[in-house]
Amino acid sequence: GAKTIDINGDLSQWDGVGPEFLTYAPDRERSSTGYLKADKSANNVYTTSAGNSVILSKVSYDENYIYFMAQCRDAIDESTKGFMNLYINSDRNHATGWQGYDYAVNLGGKGVISKNSGNAWSWENAGTAEMKIAGNTLLLKAEKSALGLAGNMDFEFKWTDSVTPDGDL
């Protein structure tokens, strides 16, 4: 919903902000045979272990800023590989960006906003988001313009963690 958030303020200011995006089921570690490698020589084998497990996320905005909140099951571990990457499809066009995602936060470092280049796994610095971590909650504040957002807030987003960001979907 549309509401200014002070990321250094009390979390109760998120009360009433909706919708809430909840996880479907608890994260599980997995070892799985995936799709063929790019050279089609063999199947990729994926082994994952759950790091920061997002259980709830919300978004709010005002005239100039957008605010993201992600709550994890446990206290947030800032040392995970692929730490709390936030992908944003700002134009809702899956033909643009990497797999449709035009922007990412935390790919280039904590709080770094990256803009996709060339509709491939190629990113360039587009600014910085303010970030605060309090226990199991991560808060981000970014200028809407730095994420390609303006006017009607109609976009898609995805949180990931414990994924080595390398362009392999």
DSSP file with accessible surface (Angstrom, degrees, kcal/mol):
  #  RESIDUE AA STRUCTURE BP1 BP2  ACC     N-H-->O    O-->H-N    N-H-->O    O-->H-N    TCO  KAPPA ALPHA  PHI   PSI    X-CA   Y-CA   Z-CA
    1    1 A G              0   0   39      0, 0.0    60,-1.0     0, 0.0     2,-0.9   0.000 360.0 360.0 360.0 171.3    0.0    0.0    0.0
    2    2 A A  B     +a   61   0A  73     58,-0.2     2,-0.3     2,-0.0    60,-0.2  -0.745 360.0 128.6 -88.0 106.6    0.9    3.6   -0.2
    3    3 A K        -     0   0   82     58,-1.1     2,-0.2    -2,-0.9    64,-0.1  -0.911  57.1-118.9-160.5 130.3    2.5    4.7    3.1
    4    4 A T        -     0   0   88     -2,-0.3     2,-0.4    56,-0.1    57,-0.0  -0.539  33.6-159.6 -70.3 135.0    5.8    6.4    3.9
    5    5 A I        -     0   0    3     -2,-0.2     2,-0.8    55,-0.1     3,-0.0  -0.959  16.8-146.5-120.4 135.2    8.0    4.2    6.1
    6    6 A D    >   -     0   0   87     -2,-0.4     3,-2.4     4,-0.2     7,-0.1  -0.885  12.3-158.1 -95.2 107.7   10.9    5.2    8.3
    7    7 A I  T 3  S+     0   0    5     -2,-0.8    -1,-0.1     1,-0.3   132,-0.1   0.668  93.5  51.5 -67.7 -12.3   13.3    2.3    8.0
    8    8 A N  T 3  S+     0   0  106      2,-0.1    -1,-0.3    -3,-0.0     3,-0.1   0.395 100.3  88.5 -96.1   1.4   14.9    3.2   11.3
    9    9 A G  S <  S-     0   0   23     -3,-2.4     2,-0.1     1,-0.2    -4,-0.0  -0.176  92.7 -61.7 -89.8-174.0   11.5    3.3   13.0
   10   10 A D    >   -     0   0  112      1,-0.1     3,-1.6    -2,-0.1    -1,-0.2  -0.373  40.0-127.5 -69.9 142.3    9.4    0.7   14.7
   11   11 A L  G >  S+     0   0   59      1,-0.3     3,-2.2     2,-0.2     4,-0.2   0.702  99.7  81.4 -65.8 -16.9    8.2   -2.2   12.7
   12   12 A S  G >  S+     0   0   62      1,-0.3     3,-1.9     2,-0.2    -1,-0.3   0.730  73.4  76.2 -63.6 -18.2    4.6   -1.6   13.8
   13   13 A Q  G <  S+     0   0   39     -3,-1.6    -1,-0.3     1,-0.3    -2,-0.2   0.711  86.9  62.0 -66.2 -14.9    4.4    1.1   11.1
   14   14 A W  G X  S+     0   0    3     -3,-2.2     3,-2.3    -4,-0.1    -1,-0.3   0.595  76.9 114.8 -82.0 -12.9    4.1   -1.9    8.6
   15   15 A D  T <  S+     0   0  110     -3,-1.9     3,-0.1     1,-0.3    -3,-0.0  -0.368  82.4  18.3 -57.1 134.0    0.9   -2.9   10.3
   16   16 A G  T 3  S+     0   0   85      1,-0.3     2,-0.5    -2,-0.0    -1,-0.3   0.334  92.2 126.1  85.6  -9.5   -2.0   -2.5    7.9
   17   17 A V    <   -     0   0    9     -3,-2.3    -1,-0.3   -16,-0.1    43,-0.1  -0.710  54.4-119.4 -80.9 128.1    0.3   -2.4    4.8
   18   18 A G        +     0   0   32     -2,-0.5     2,-0.2    -3,-0.1    40,-0.1  -0.926  65.7  31.5-147.0 167.9   -0.8   -5.0    2.4
   19   19 A P        -     0   0   87      0, 0.0     2,-0.4     0, 0.0    40,-0.4   0.560  63.4-148.9 -78.1 165.5   -0.9   -7.3    0.7
   20   20 A E        -     0   0  103     -2,-0.2     2,-0.6    38,-0.1    38,-0.2  -0.862   4.1-147.4 -96.8 134.0    1.4   -9.6    2.6
   21   21 A F  E     -B   57   0A  93     36,-2.7    36,-2.0    -2,-0.4     2,-0.3  -0.925  23.3-173.0-104.0 115.0    3.3  -12.1    0.5
   22   22 A L  E     -B   56   0A 118     -2,-0.6    34,-0.2    34,-0.2     2,-0.1  -0.756  26.5-103.5-109.4 154.4    3.8  -15.3    2.5
   23   23 A T        -     0   0   54     32,-1.5    32,-0.1    -2,-0.3    -1,-0.1  -0.412  19.5-140.8 -72.1 152.6    5.8  -18.4    1.8
   24   24 A Y  S    S-     0   0  232      1,-0.3    -1,-0.1    -2,-0.1    31,-0.0   0.879  77.9 -11.4 -78.9 -42.2    4.0  -21.5    0.6
   25   25 A A  S    S-     0   0   33     -3,-0.0    -1,-0.3     3,-0.0     3,-0.1  -0.976  88.1 -73.7-152.6 162.7    6.0  -24.0    2.6
   26   26 A P        -     0   0   71      0, 0.0     2,-0.1     0, 0.0    29,-0.0  -0.277  56.8-102.5 -60.9 145.2    9.2  -24.1    4.7
   27   27 A D        -     0   0   77     24,-0.1     2,-0.4    27,-0.0    26,-0.1  -0.424  41.0-164.0 -65.2 146.1   12.4  -24.0    2.7
   28   28 A R        -     0   0  183     -2,-0.1     2,-0.1    -3,-0.1    20,-0.0  -0.987  22.2-113.9-132.4 145.9   14.1  -27.3    2.3
   29   29 A E        -     0   0  140     -2,-0.4     2,-0.3    21,-0.1    20,-0.2  -0.443  42.8-172.9 -70.2 148.6   17.6  -28.3    1.3
   30   30 A R  E     -F   48   0B 125     18,-1.1    18,-2.8    -2,-0.1     2,-0.4  -0.994  30.3-161.7-145.9 154.1   17.6  -30.1   -1.9
   31   31 A S  E     +F   47   0B  88     -2,-0.3     2,-0.4    16,-0.2    16,-0.2  -0.976  35.9 161.3-131.2 117.3   19.9  -32.0   -4.2
   32   32 A S  E     -F   46   0B  43     14,-2.9    14,-3.3    -2,-0.4     2,-0.5  -0.991  44.4-118.3-144.8 145.9   18.4  -32.3   -7.7
   33   33 A T  E     -F   45   0B  87     -2,-0.4    12,-0.2    12,-0.2     2,-0.1  -0.744  42.7-170.2 -81.9 124.7   19.2  -32.9  -11.3
   34   34 A G  E     -     0   0B  21     10,-3.6     3,-0.1    -2,-0.5    -1,-0.1  -0.168  30.8 -53.4-101.5-161.9   18.3  -29.8  -13.2
   35   35 A Y  E    S-     0   0B 175      8,-0.2     9,-2.4     1,-0.2    -1,-0.3  -0.127  74.8 -70.1 -70.3 169.1   18.1  -28.9  -16.9
   36   36 A L  E     -F   43   0B  59      7,-0.2     7,-0.3     1,-0.1    -1,-0.2  -0.242  53.2-104.3 -61.4 147.5   20.9  -29.5  -19.4
   37   37 A K    >   -     0   0   91      5,-3.1     3,-2.4     1,-0.1    -1,-0.1  -0.246  41.4 -98.1 -62.7 162.6   24.1  -27.4  -19.2
   38   38 A A  T 3  S+     0   0  107      1,-0.3    -1,-0.1     2,-0.1    -2,-0.1   0.854 128.0  48.7 -55.7 -36.3   24.4  -24.7  -21.8
   39   39 A D  T 3  S-     0   0  115      3,-0.1    -1,-0.3     1,-0.1    -2,-0.1   0.431 108.5-127.6 -86.1   4.7   26.7  -27.0  -23.9
   40   40 A K  S <  S+     0   0  137     -3,-2.4    -2,-0.1     2,-0.2     3,-0.1   0.666  72.2 127.1  60.7  20.9   24.1  -29.9  -23.5
   41   41 A S  S    S-     0   0   79      1,-0.2     2,-0.3    -5,-0.0    -1,-0.1   0.806  78.0 -22.1 -77.6 -29.2   26.9  -32.2  -22.3
   42   42 A A  S    S-     0   0   46     -7,-0.0    -5,-3.1    -5,-0.0    -1,-0.2  -0.976  76.7 -79.7-168.2 167.3   25.2  -33.2  -19.1
   43   43 A N  E     -F   36   0B  77     -2,-0.3    -7,-0.2    -7,-0.3     2,-0.2  -0.559  45.7-114.8 -77.4 143.5   22.5  -32.2  -16.7
   44   44 A N  E     -     0   0B  33     -9,-2.4   -10,-3.6    -2,-0.2     2,-0.5  -0.535  24.6-145.9 -69.2 144.1   23.3  -29.6  -14.0
   45   45 A V  E     -F   33   0B  97    -12,-0.2     2,-0.5    -2,-0.2   -12,-0.2  -0.980  14.0-159.1-115.5 121.2   23.2  -31.0  -10.5
   46   46 A Y  E     -F   32   0B  56    -14,-3.3   -14,-2.9    -2,-0.5     2,-0.5  -0.874  13.4-179.4-105.0 131.2   22.0  -28.5   -8.0
   47   47 A T  E     +F   31   0B 102     -2,-0.5     2,-0.4   -16,-0.2   -16,-0.2  -0.998  13.5 177.5-125.1 122.7   22.6  -28.8   -4.3
   48   48 A T  E     -F   30   0B  44    -18,-2.8   -18,-1.1    -2,-0.5     2,-0.4  -0.926  18.1-163.2-123.8 152.2   21.2  -26.0   -2.1
   49   49 A S        -     0   0   60     -2,-0.4     2,-0.2   113,-0.3   -20,-0.1  -0.999  32.2-112.8-131.6 134.3   21.1  -25.3    1.5
   50   50 A A        +     0   0   48     -2,-0.4     3,-0.1     1,-0.1   112,-0.1  -0.462  40.7 165.9 -68.0 131.8   18.6  -22.9    2.9
   51   51 A G        +     0   0   33      1,-0.3     2,-0.7   110,-0.2    -1,-0.1   0.425  66.7   8.4-106.5-109.4   20.1  -19.7    4.4
   52   52 A N  S    S-     0   0   11     25,-0.2     2,-0.8    21,-0.1    -1,-0.3  -0.665  75.9-154.8 -78.2 112.7   17.9  -16.8    5.1
   53   53 A S        -     0   0    6     -2,-0.7    20,-2.4    -3,-0.1     2,-0.3  -0.810   6.0-144.5 -97.1 104.6   14.4  -18.2    4.6
   54   54 A V  E     + C   0  72A  27     -2,-0.8    18,-0.3    18,-0.2     3,-0.1  -0.531  26.0 169.5 -70.1 125.9   12.0  -15.4    3.8
   55   55 A I  E     +     0   0A  50     16,-3.2   -32,-1.5     1,-0.4     2,-0.3   0.607  65.3  16.3-110.3 -18.8    8.6  -16.1    5.3
   56   56 A L  E     -BC  22  71A  17     15,-1.6    15,-3.2   -34,-0.2    -1,-0.4  -0.980  60.1-178.9-155.1 139.0    6.8  -12.7    4.7
   57   57 A S  E     -BC  21  70A   9    -36,-2.0   -36,-2.7    -2,-0.3     2,-0.3  -0.987   1.9-178.7-140.2 153.3    7.4   -9.7    2.5
   58   58 A K  E     - C   0  69A   9     11,-2.1    11,-2.4    -2,-0.3     2,-0.4  -0.955  10.9-151.8-142.8 161.1    5.6   -6.4    2.0
   59   59 A V  E     + C   0  68A  18    -40,-0.4     2,-0.3    -2,-0.3     9,-0.2  -0.995  15.2 171.0-136.8 140.7    6.0   -3.3   -0.1
   60   60 A S  E     - C   0  67A   0      7,-2.4     7,-3.4    -2,-0.4     2,-0.3  -0.920   6.3-177.3-139.4 167.4    5.0    0.3    0.5
   61   61 A Y  E     -aC   2  66A  71    -60,-1.0   -58,-1.1    -2,-0.3     5,-0.2  -0.985  12.0-167.5-158.4 161.8    5.7    3.6   -1.4
   62   62 A D        -     0   0   33      3,-2.4   -59,-0.0    -2,-0.3     5,-0.0  -0.650  58.6 -62.7-133.6-159.5    5.2    7.3   -1.3
   63   63 A E  S    S+     0   0  161     -2,-0.2    88,-0.2     1,-0.2     3,-0.0   0.878 130.0  11.7 -60.3 -38.7    5.7   10.0   -3.9
   64   64 A N  S    S+     0   0   97     80,-0.1    80,-2.4     1,-0.1    81,-0.4   0.645 119.5  54.7-115.0 -20.6    9.5    9.5   -4.3
   65   65 A Y  E     - D   0 143A  72     78,-0.3    -3,-2.4    79,-0.1     2,-0.4  -0.850  53.9-151.8-124.4 156.1   10.5    6.3   -2.5
   66   66 A I  E     -CD  61 142A   0     76,-2.8    76,-2.3    -2,-0.3     2,-0.4  -0.955  15.9-156.4-122.4 143.7    9.7    2.6   -2.4
   67   67 A Y  E     -CD  60 141A   3     -7,-3.4    -7,-2.4    -2,-0.4     2,-0.4  -0.974   5.5-167.4-124.9 133.6   10.1    0.5    0.7
   68   68 A F  E     -CD  59 140A   2     72,-2.1    72,-2.5    -2,-0.4     2,-0.4  -0.951   0.6-169.3-120.1 141.5   10.6   -3.3    0.9
   69   69 A M  E     -CD  58 139A   5    -11,-2.4   -11,-2.1    -2,-0.4     2,-0.4  -0.998   3.9-178.1-129.7 131.2   10.3   -5.4    4.0
   70   70 A A  E     -CD  57 138A   0     68,-2.5    68,-2.8    -2,-0.4     2,-0.5  -0.991   7.7-163.1-129.4 123.4   11.4   -9.1    4.2
   71   71 A Q  E     -CD  56 137A  51    -15,-3.2   -16,-3.2    -2,-0.4   -15,-1.6  -0.912  10.7-156.8-104.4 134.4   11.0  -11.1    7.4
   72   72 A C  E     -C   54   0A   1     64,-3.3   -18,-0.2    -2,-0.5     4,-0.1  -0.677  28.0-114.0-106.6 162.2   12.9  -14.4    7.7
   73   73 A R  S    S+     0   0   96    -20,-2.4     2,-0.2    -2,-0.2   -19,-0.1   0.885  99.6  17.4 -61.4 -39.6   12.3  -17.4    9.8
   74   74 A D  S    S-     0   0  114    -21,-0.2    -2,-0.2     1,-0.1     3,-0.1  -0.700 109.8 -57.5-124.2 177.1   15.4  -16.8   11.9
   75   75 A A        -     0   0   73     -2,-0.2    61,-0.3     1,-0.1     2,-0.2  -0.273  69.6 -99.6 -55.4 139.6   17.8  -13.9   12.5
   76   76 A I        -     0   0   19     59,-2.7     2,-0.7    -4,-0.1    -1,-0.1  -0.466  28.7-149.4 -72.0 129.9   19.3  -12.7    9.3
   77   77 A D    >   -     0   0   79     -2,-0.2     3,-1.1     1,-0.1   -25,-0.2  -0.891   6.0-165.5 -99.5 110.9   22.8  -14.0    8.5
   78   78 A E  T 3  S+     0   0   90     -2,-0.7     5,-0.1     1,-0.2    -1,-0.1   0.530  79.4  69.0 -76.7  -3.3   24.6  -11.4    6.4
   79   79 A S  T 3   +     0   0   96      3,-0.1    -1,-0.2     2,-0.1     3,-0.1   0.410  68.7 120.8 -97.8   4.2   27.3  -13.8    5.4
   80   80 A T  S X  S-     0   0   22     -3,-1.1     3,-0.8     1,-0.1     2,-0.1  -0.320  72.7-105.4 -67.1 148.6   25.2  -16.0    3.1
   81   81 A K  T 3  S+     0   0  112      1,-0.3    81,-1.2    81,-0.1    82,-0.4  -0.475 109.6  19.1 -68.2 144.1   26.3  -16.3   -0.5
   82   82 A G  T >  S-     0   0   13     80,-0.2     3,-0.9     1,-0.2    81,-0.4   0.918  98.2-147.4  60.4  43.8   23.9  -14.4   -2.7
   83   83 A F  T <   -     0   0   16     -3,-0.8    -1,-0.2     1,-0.2    78,-0.1  -0.189  55.2 -39.2 -56.0 115.2   22.8  -12.4    0.4
   84   84 A M  T 3  S-     0   0    0     -3,-0.2     2,-0.3     1,-0.2    -1,-0.2   0.790  74.9-167.3  37.9  61.3   19.2  -11.4    0.1
   85   85 A N  E <   -G  160   0C   2     75,-1.7    75,-2.7    -3,-0.9     2,-0.5  -0.611   6.0-157.6 -77.7 133.1   19.0  -10.5   -3.5
   86   86 A L  E     -GH 159 105C   0     19,-2.0    19,-2.4    -2,-0.3     2,-0.4  -0.968   6.1-163.6-113.8 117.5   15.9   -8.6   -4.6
   87   87 A Y  E     -GH 158 104C  12     71,-3.0    71,-2.1    -2,-0.5     2,-0.4  -0.866   4.5-163.2-102.5 138.6   15.0   -8.8   -8.3
   88   88 A I  E     -GH 157 103C   0     15,-3.0    15,-2.1    -2,-0.4    14,-1.7  -0.981  18.2-161.2-129.9 125.1   12.5   -6.3   -9.8
   89   89 A N  E     +G  156   0C   0     67,-2.8    67,-1.8    -2,-0.4     3,-0.5  -0.843  20.0 178.5 -97.8  91.4   10.6   -6.5  -13.0
   90   90 A S  S    S+     0   0   20     -2,-1.0    64,-0.2     1,-0.2    -1,-0.2   0.748  76.6  35.9 -74.2 -23.1    9.8   -2.8  -13.3
   91   91 A D  S    S-     0   0   76      9,-0.3    -1,-0.2     2,-0.2     3,-0.1   0.405  97.9-128.7-109.6   0.6    8.0   -3.0  -16.6
   92   92 A R        +     0   0  116     -3,-0.5     2,-0.6     1,-0.2    -2,-0.1   0.782  67.9 130.5  53.9  31.2    6.3   -6.4  -16.2
   93   93 A N    >   -     0   0   75      7,-0.3     3,-1.5     1,-0.1    -1,-0.2  -0.946  45.5-164.0-115.1 110.5    7.7   -7.4  -19.6
   94   94 A H  T 3  S+     0   0  112     -2,-0.6     6,-0.1     1,-0.3     7,-0.1   0.560  85.0  68.3 -74.3  -5.2    9.4  -10.7  -19.4
   95   95 A A  T 3  S+     0   0   78      5,-0.1     2,-0.3     4,-0.1    -1,-0.3   0.590  94.9  66.0 -86.5 -11.6   11.2  -10.1  -22.7
   96   96 A T  S <  S+     0   0   33     -3,-1.5     4,-0.2     4,-0.1    -5,-0.1  -0.790  94.4  11.0-109.4 154.7   13.3   -7.3  -21.2
   97   97 A G  S    S-     0   0    6     -2,-0.3     2,-0.7     2,-0.1     3,-0.5  -0.174 110.2 -37.4  78.8-176.0   16.0   -7.7  -18.5
   98   98 A W  B >  S-K  101   0D  28      3,-2.2     3,-2.8     1,-0.3    22,-0.1  -0.786 130.7 -21.1 -85.3 115.7   17.5  -10.9  -17.2
   99   99 A Q  T 3  S-     0   0   98     -2,-0.7    -1,-0.3     1,-0.3    -2,-0.1   0.815 131.2 -51.8  52.4  30.1   14.6  -13.4  -17.1
  100  100 A G  T 3  S+     0   0    0     -3,-0.5     2,-0.6     1,-0.2    -1,-0.3   0.212 111.4 124.4  94.3 -13.3   12.3  -10.4  -17.1
  101  101 A Y  B <   -K   98   0D  45     -3,-2.8    -3,-2.2     1,-0.2   -12,-0.3  -0.709  34.1-179.7 -89.5 120.7   14.1   -8.7  -14.1
  102  102 A D        +     0   0   17    -14,-1.7    14,-3.0    -2,-0.6     2,-0.3   0.697  66.9  25.5 -89.8 -25.1   15.2   -5.2  -15.0
  103  103 A Y  E     -HI  88 115C  22    -15,-2.1   -15,-3.0    12,-0.2     2,-0.3  -0.951  59.8-167.7-138.5 157.8   16.8   -4.3  -11.6
  104  104 A A  E     -HI  87 114C   0     10,-2.3    10,-3.4    -2,-0.3     2,-0.4  -0.990  10.8-147.5-144.6 148.1   18.4   -6.1   -8.7
  105  105 A V  E    S+HI  86 113C   2    -19,-2.4   -19,-2.0    -2,-0.3     8,-0.2  -0.969  81.4  13.4-117.9 135.8   19.4   -5.0   -5.2
  106  106 A N  S >  S+     0   0   10      6,-2.3     3,-0.8    -2,-0.4     7,-0.1   0.300  89.3 110.0  84.7  -3.0   22.4   -6.5   -3.3
  107  107 A L  T 3  S+     0   0   36      5,-0.5     3,-0.1     1,-0.2     6,-0.1   0.917  87.1  37.1 -63.5 -42.8   23.9   -8.2   -6.4
  108  108 A G  T 3  S-     0   0   55      1,-0.4    -1,-0.2     4,-0.4     2,-0.2   0.274 138.7 -55.1 -92.9  10.6   26.8   -5.7   -6.4
  109  109 A G  S X  S-     0   0   32     -3,-0.8     3,-2.0     3,-0.2    -3,-0.4  -0.599  87.7 -35.6 131.0 166.1   27.1   -5.5   -2.7
  110  110 A K  T 3  S+     0   0  108      1,-0.3     3,-0.1    -2,-0.2    21,-0.1  -0.352 129.6   0.1 -62.1 121.1   24.8   -4.7    0.2
  111  111 A G  T 3  S+     0   0    3      1,-0.3    18,-3.4    -2,-0.1     2,-0.3   0.319  94.0 139.3  84.7  -5.8   22.4   -1.9   -0.8
  112  112 A V  E <   - J   0 128C  27     -3,-2.0    -6,-2.3    16,-0.2     2,-0.5  -0.549  43.9-146.6 -76.5 129.5   23.8   -1.6   -4.3
  113  113 A I  E     -IJ 105 127C   0     14,-2.7    13,-3.2    -2,-0.3    14,-0.7  -0.848  16.5-165.6 -94.2 128.0   21.1   -1.2   -7.0
  114  114 A S  E     -IJ 104 125C   7    -10,-3.4   -10,-2.3    -2,-0.5     2,-0.4  -0.937   8.4-150.8-117.4 138.0   22.0   -2.8  -10.3
  115  115 A K  E     -IJ 103 124C  91      9,-3.3     9,-2.5    -2,-0.4   -12,-0.2  -0.894  25.8-114.4-106.3 136.1   20.3   -2.2  -13.6
  116  116 A N  E     - J   0 123C  15    -14,-3.0     2,-0.4    -2,-0.4     7,-0.2  -0.384  28.4-160.1 -68.8 146.6   20.2   -4.9  -16.2
  117  117 A S    >   -     0   0   45      5,-3.0     3,-0.8     3,-0.4     5,-0.2  -0.993  66.1  -1.4-130.1 125.9   22.1   -4.4  -19.4
  118  118 A G  T 3  S-     0   0   69     -2,-0.4     3,-0.1     1,-0.2    -1,-0.1   0.654 105.5 -86.4  77.5  14.4   21.5   -6.2  -22.7
  119  119 A N  T 3  S+     0   0   97      1,-0.2     2,-0.2     3,-0.2   -20,-0.2   0.845 106.5  91.4  53.9  34.8   18.8   -8.5  -21.5
  120  120 A A  S <  S-     0   0   50     -3,-0.8     2,-2.6     2,-0.3    -3,-0.4  -0.782 102.8 -63.1-139.8-175.5   21.4  -11.0  -20.3
  121  121 A W  S    S+     0   0   80     -2,-0.2     2,-0.3    -3,-0.1    -3,-0.1  -0.467  93.7 117.8 -76.7  74.6   23.3  -11.6  -17.1
  122  122 A S        -     0   0   57     -2,-2.6    -5,-3.0    -5,-0.2     2,-0.3  -0.967  40.2-178.1-145.4 125.6   24.9   -8.2  -17.3
  123  123 A W  E     -J  116   0C  50     -2,-0.3     2,-0.3    -7,-0.2    -7,-0.2  -0.948  10.6-165.0-132.3 146.2   24.4   -5.5  -14.6
  124  124 A E  E     -J  115   0C 104     -9,-2.5    -9,-3.3    -2,-0.3     2,-0.1  -0.952  38.1 -92.2-129.4 151.4   25.6   -1.9  -14.1
  125  125 A N  E     +J  114   0C 115     -2,-0.3   -11,-0.2   -11,-0.2     3,-0.1  -0.370  41.0 170.5 -63.9 131.5   25.4    0.2  -11.0
  126  126 A A  E     -     0   0C  35    -13,-3.2     2,-0.3     1,-0.4   -12,-0.2   0.246  55.4 -73.4-124.6   6.5   22.3    2.3  -10.8
  127  127 A G  E     -J  113   0C  24    -14,-0.7   -14,-2.7     2,-0.0    -1,-0.4  -0.891  53.5 -69.2 136.3-164.1   22.5    3.7   -7.3
  128  128 A T  E     -J  112   0C 107     -2,-0.3     2,-0.4   -16,-0.2    15,-0.3  -0.990  26.7-150.5-137.1 140.1   22.2    2.7   -3.7
  129  129 A A        -     0   0    5    -18,-3.4     2,-0.3    -2,-0.4    13,-0.2  -0.834  27.1-116.2-103.1 145.6   19.3    1.7   -1.4
  130  130 A E  E     -E  141   0A  94     11,-2.8    11,-2.3    -2,-0.4     2,-0.4  -0.652  38.6-168.7 -75.8 138.9   19.2    2.3    2.3
  131  131 A M  E     -E  140   0A  50     -2,-0.3     2,-0.4     9,-0.2     9,-0.2  -0.994  14.4-179.0-135.4 138.5   19.2   -1.0    4.1
  132  132 A K  E     -E  139   0A  65      7,-2.4     7,-3.0    -2,-0.4     2,-0.5  -1.000   8.7-161.5-135.8 137.0   18.6   -1.9    7.8
  133  133 A I  E     +E  138   0A  41     -2,-0.4     2,-0.4     5,-0.2     5,-0.2  -0.978  10.7 175.3-118.3 128.8   18.6   -5.3    9.4
  134  134 A A  E >   -E  137   0A  42      3,-2.8     3,-1.9    -2,-0.5     2,-0.4  -0.901  62.1 -62.6-133.6 100.8   16.9   -5.8   12.7
  135  135 A G  T 3  S-     0   0   53     -2,-0.4   -59,-2.7     1,-0.3   -61,-0.1  -0.405 123.5  -6.3  64.3-111.8   16.9   -9.4   13.9
  136  136 A N  T 3  S+     0   0   56     -2,-0.4   -64,-3.3   -61,-0.3     2,-0.4   0.243 120.2  88.1-100.6  13.5   14.9  -11.4   11.4
  137  137 A T  E <   -DE  71 134A   0     -3,-1.9    -3,-2.8   -66,-0.2     2,-0.4  -0.944  52.5-166.4-122.4 133.0   13.8   -8.4    9.3
  138  138 A L  E     -DE  70 133A   0    -68,-2.8   -68,-2.5    -2,-0.4     2,-0.4  -0.957   9.3-167.6-113.9 132.4   15.4   -6.6    6.4
  139  139 A L  E     -DE  69 132A   3     -7,-3.0    -7,-2.4    -2,-0.4     2,-0.4  -0.969   2.5-171.2-121.1 137.2   14.2   -3.2    5.3
  140  140 A L  E     -DE  68 131A   2    -72,-2.5   -72,-2.1    -2,-0.4     2,-0.4  -0.975   6.6-171.5-126.6 142.9   15.1   -1.4    2.1
  141  141 A K  E     +DE  67 130A  46    -11,-2.3   -11,-2.8    -2,-0.4     2,-0.3  -0.996  17.3 164.7-132.1 125.6   14.4    2.2    1.0
  142  142 A A  E     -D   66   0A   5    -76,-2.3   -76,-2.8    -2,-0.4     2,-0.2  -0.985  43.6-101.3-139.4 150.6   15.2    3.2   -2.6
  143  143 A E  E >>  -D   65   0A 105    -15,-0.3     3,-0.7    -2,-0.3     4,-0.6  -0.532  31.7-133.9 -66.4 133.3   14.3    6.1   -4.9
  144  144 A K  G >4>S+     0   0   24    -80,-2.4     5,-2.5     1,-0.2     3,-1.5   0.897 105.2  58.0 -57.3 -39.6   11.6    4.8   -7.2
  145  145 A S  G >45S+     0   0   88    -81,-0.4     3,-1.4     1,-0.3    -1,-0.2   0.822  97.5  60.9 -63.1 -29.6   13.4    6.4  -10.2
  146  146 A A  G <45S+     0   0   22     -3,-0.7    -1,-0.3     1,-0.3    -2,-0.2   0.687 109.1  44.0 -70.4 -16.5   16.5    4.3   -9.4
  147  147 A L  G <<5S-     0   0    0     -3,-1.5    -1,-0.3    -4,-0.6    -2,-0.2   0.160 119.8-106.8-111.7  14.1   14.4    1.2   -9.9
  148  148 A G  T < 5S+     0   0   37     -3,-1.4     2,-0.4     1,-0.2    -3,-0.2   0.751  74.9 139.2  70.1  24.0   12.7    2.4  -13.1
  149  149 A L      < +     0   0    9     -5,-2.5     2,-0.3    -6,-0.1    -1,-0.2  -0.851  15.5 145.7-108.2 137.6    9.4    2.9  -11.2
  150  150 A A        -     0   0   80     -2,-0.4   -86,-0.1     2,-0.3   -87,-0.0  -0.976  52.9  -2.0-158.9 157.8    7.1    5.8  -11.7
  151  151 A G  S    S+     0   0   64     -2,-0.3     2,-0.2   -88,-0.2    -2,-0.0  -0.291 116.8  27.9  62.9-134.3    3.3    6.5  -11.7
  152  152 A N  S    S-     0   0  134      1,-0.1     2,-1.5     2,-0.1    -2,-0.3  -0.396  83.7-125.9 -63.0 127.2    1.2    3.5  -11.0
  153  153 A M        +     0   0   29     -2,-0.2     2,-0.4    -4,-0.1    -1,-0.1  -0.616  53.5 146.6 -80.6  91.5    3.1    0.9   -8.9
  154  154 A D        +     0   0   83     -2,-1.5     2,-0.3   -64,-0.2    -2,-0.1  -0.867  24.5 116.1-131.0  92.7    2.7   -2.1  -11.2
  155  155 A F        -     0   0   32     -2,-0.4     2,-0.3   -64,-0.1   -65,-0.2  -0.921  52.8-121.7-149.9 171.6    5.8   -4.3  -11.0
  156  156 A E  E     -G   89   0C  46    -67,-1.8   -67,-2.8    -2,-0.3     2,-0.3  -0.915  25.0-173.3-120.5 150.5    6.9   -7.8   -9.9
  157  157 A F  E     -G   88   0C  43     -2,-0.3     2,-0.3   -69,-0.2   -69,-0.2  -0.973   9.0-167.5-143.1 159.5    9.6   -8.7   -7.4
  158  158 A K  E     -G   87   0C 110    -71,-2.1   -71,-3.0    -2,-0.3     2,-0.4  -0.977  10.3-150.3-148.5 127.2   11.4  -11.8   -6.1
  159  159 A W  E     +G   86   0C  24     -2,-0.3     2,-0.3   -73,-0.2   -73,-0.2  -0.835  20.4 176.8 -93.5 138.4   13.6  -12.3   -3.1
  160  160 A T  E     +G   85   0C  30    -75,-2.7   -75,-1.7    -2,-0.4     2,-0.3  -0.967   5.2 176.8-134.3 156.6   16.4  -14.9   -3.2
  161  161 A D        +     0   0   20     -2,-0.3  -110,-0.2   -77,-0.2   -78,-0.2  -0.979  63.5  26.8-153.5 152.2   19.1  -15.9   -0.7
  162  162 A S  S    S+     0   0   16    -81,-1.2     2,-0.5    -2,-0.3  -113,-0.3   0.784  87.9 121.2  64.6  27.9   21.8  -18.6   -0.6
  163  163 A V        -     0   0   70    -82,-0.4    -1,-0.2   -81,-0.4   -78,-0.1  -0.992  68.3-126.9-119.7 125.9   21.9  -18.6   -4.4
  164  164 A T        -     0   0   75     -2,-0.5     2,-0.9    -3,-0.1     4,-0.3  -0.628  28.4-132.5 -71.3 112.8   25.2  -17.8   -6.1
  165  165 A P        +     0   0   41      0, 0.0   -83,-0.1     0, 0.0    -1,-0.1  -0.571  59.3 129.8 -74.3 105.7   24.1  -15.1   -8.5
  166  166 A D  S    S-     0   0   92     -2,-0.9     3,-0.1     2,-0.2   -45,-0.1   0.259  80.1 -95.9-140.5   9.9   25.7  -16.1  -11.8
  167  167 A G  S    S+     0   0   21      1,-0.2     2,-1.0    -3,-0.1   -46,-0.1   0.421  83.1 127.8  88.7  -2.7   22.9  -16.0  -14.3
  168  168 A D              0   0   74     -4,-0.3    -1,-0.2     1,-0.2    -2,-0.2  -0.775 360.0 360.0 -90.5 101.3   22.0  -19.7  -14.2
  169  169 A L              0   0  137     -2,-1.0    -1,-0.2    -3,-0.1    -2,-0.0   0.866 360.0 360.0 -59.7 360.0   18.3  -19.6  -13.6
